[in-house]
């Protein structure tokens, strides 16, 4: 398997180099397709979380993210609390819906000086929006956690189902 992926990587690098040196070649779309196929091929198998009593999503997860409670303790506690109240542990990435979800989830929640309003499920999750669980947490914890999650999920396309696990 490793030899196959190594060979495939060499082919991709060669195609990329060709695309840079030969004008008007349709190489870049091919490279994107190959990268997508590799990503799909190497992803973890889908994980069935439908039997989890604290997860009302009835979905399978494509990926698992291990959220660091030691780095972002307030956010981790909020995620655990929200899931224990029946909110989904699975986040289906939906970046285009984030702004609308955020306005829906926070519309009746007043701001509080010195705190951020943290949402679970997050605004960029299809499961977020109206009815999301909201807690007040410190801005550094909330924004640090948001940046961490955004970085971890940046390579995954919309529609990817991610199971959040607190570690």
KAVEN-V135201 format. One record per residue. N is the residue number from 1. D_FIRST is the distance of its C-alpha to the first C-alpha in Angstrom with 2 decimals. Layout:
N:D_FIRST + N:D_FIRST
//
This chain:
1:0.00 + 2:3.82 + 3:5.44 + 4:5.06 + 5:6.26 + 6:8.54 + 7:9.90 + 8:10.50 + 9:12.21 + 10:14.29 + 11:15.35 + 12:16.42 + 13:18.36 + 14:20.00 + 15:21.01 + 16:22.34 + 17:24.35 + 18:25.69 + 19:26.74 + 20:28.64 + 21:30.48 + 22:31.27 + 23:33.60 + 24:33.50 + 25:30.02 + 26:28.24 + 27:24.97 + 28:24.89 + 29:24.74 + 30:21.81 + 31:19.96 + 32:20.92 + 33:19.61 + 34:16.20 + 35:16.16 + 36:17.34 + 37:14.70 + 38:11.89 + 39:14.10 + 40:14.61 + 41:11.03 + 42:10.22 + 43:13.72 + 44:14.68 + 45:16.03 + 46:19.71 + 47:22.04 + 48:25.33 + 49:28.16 + 50:30.95 + 51:32.32 + 52:32.82 + 53:36.61 + 54:36.63 + 55:34.56 + 56:36.47 + 57:33.78 + 58:32.67 + 59:29.32 + 60:25.67 + 61:23.88 + 62:20.75 + 63:20.42 + 64:22.25 + 65:24.15 + 66:25.73 + 67:29.09 + 68:30.71 + 69:34.15 + 70:35.11 + 71:34.94 + 72:36.47 + 73:38.48 + 74:40.78 + 75:38.10 + 76:36.08 + 77:39.28 + 78:40.03 + 79:36.65 + 80:37.14 + 81:40.75 + 82:39.97 + 83:37.27 + 84:39.72 + 85:42.28 + 86:40.02 + 87:38.29 + 88:34.71 + 89:31.91 + 90:29.66 + 91:30.05 + 92:29.22 + 93:29.04 + 94:32.02 + 95:32.99 + 96:35.67 + 97:37.43 + 98:37.64 + 99:41.10 + 100:42.67 + 101:41.08 + 102:42.37 + 103:45.86 + 104:45.93 + 105:44.81 + 106:47.14 + 107:50.15 + 108:52.34 + 109:51.11 + 110:53.44 + 111:52.22 + 112:53.08 + 113:53.98 + 114:51.47 + 115:48.70 + 116:45.96 + 117:45.48 + 118:41.97 + 119:40.56 + 120:38.20 + 121:36.39 + 122:36.03 + 123:37.52 + 124:34.26 + 125:33.21 + 126:34.37 + 127:35.78 + 128:37.96 + 129:41.41 + 130:44.53 + 131:44.60 + 132:42.08 + 133:42.95 + 134:44.57 + 135:45.33 + 136:46.97 + 137:44.96 + 138:45.38 + 139:44.21 + 140:42.15 + 141:40.09 + 142:39.75 + 143:38.91 + 144:36.57 + 145:34.67 + 146:34.67 + 147:33.32 + 148:30.58 + 149:29.50 + 150:29.78 + 151:27.55 + 152:24.87 + 153:24.91 + 154:25.48 + 155:22.05 + 156:22.32 + 157:24.32 + 158:27.48 + 159:27.04 + 160:24.19 + 161:25.39 + 162:25.11 + 163:26.27 + 164:28.28 + 165:28.39 + 166:30.85 + 167:29.88
//
